[in-house]
Amino acid sequence: MEATITAPVEVAAAALATAAAAPMTATGEETLTLVRDLAQIAHHLGELTAAARDRWAAWGTVTPHLQRAEALVADATRCLSHAAGTYAFNATA
């Protein structure tokens, strides 16, 4: 893997390991951090999907699937980011 692709994978893997190890009794702040980490993982997944789409552009039958995956990841990133932002706003209000 190229360095530009490996870095997001390593960050996402570390965030996912942290999220998986968190107890179900995590505090609100810990949960907020986990949701933000999940949003970051989704963002990195989108970057990786875009890189795959660029590399496989010649495979016309593959591109639509990767475009759909990018759209789904963008939605997940947006939803997770909004959830974290809404929680943070409500927790301080």
Secondary structure by P-SEA (a helix, b strand, c coil): ccaaaaaaaaaaaaaaaaaaaccccccaaaaaaaaaaaaaaaaaaaaaaaaaaaaacccccaaaaaaaaaaaaaaaaaaaaaaaaaaaaaaac
